[in-house]
Amino acid sequence: MAGVLRAERVWVETFTGLSMEQFGRLLRVVRDRGGNGTLRGRPWCLPLAERVLIVAVYYRTNLTMRQLGPLFGTSSSTVCRVIQKLGPLLALEPVARPADAADRLWIVDGTLIPVRDRHVGSSSRNYRFSANVQVIVDADTRLVIAAARPVPGTTADAHAWRASGLAQHCQGVTMLADGAYLNCGMVTPHRKRPRRELLAGEEADNAAHRTVRARVEHVIGRMKNYKILRDCRQHGDGLHHAVQAVAQMHNLALAS
């Protein structure tokens, strides 16, 4: 029995990046959101824990469904149905306005995610069909606060932010962003005036701004350890569900 538990622990920690305790919390989230369904009709051939593990492994490794099927002793069509059913249930919980909003600092940035669905992405500056996803991170905890629905990769960050609807989650919170978010009500770096250098105080402000804003870049880099965000083959809402699930698993891995 101990050998079986060790094997399960190695499988979970190796292929999902989560500890057994973190995976257990993820499993509870899915169960509380109705992951088991109504228990009527034809039952699943796999228990809920294995189905959640399939989704987590898929997002972490980006293996094809034909590759995942033999790993879990099931068919590729079953893997597809599991991902379509449970993927949305792994989504990040919407964050309400914190009680200490005036004392919080959140950072926003956009990232390009290569996609195959040409209705979601567009040919962008990385010479691939990509989608622009806006991500908000807490500067102190490095937890992901929210992630917007993807827009075509050619969309400017400022326009993507205004269209995302995330501003309503940030009322009263100090928002930090780079120079692409001018006139969006955020703290952005000082810009050079024509034929004039920045003042000494402005240079120091920009240096401090870069140091803090780097945290959102680090978080996005960790999220992209989940290879689904390096080449998403999902169509329709698949990328949105993947981003939300990866944000949820990132927060679980960071919170403990």
Secondary structure, 3 states (H helix, E strand, C coil): CHHHHHHHHHHHHHHHCCCHHHHHHHHHHHHHCCCCCCCCCCCCCCCHHHHHHHHHHHHHHCCCHHHHHHHCCCCHHHHHHHHHHHHHHHCCCCCCCCCCHHHCEEEEEEEEEEECCCCCCEECCCCCEEEEEEEEEECCCCCEEEECCCEECCCCHHHHHHHHCHHHHHCCCEEECCHHHCCCCCECCCCCECCECCCHHHHHHHHHHHHHHHHHHHHHHHHCCCHHHCCECCCCCHHHHHHHHHHHHHHHHHHC
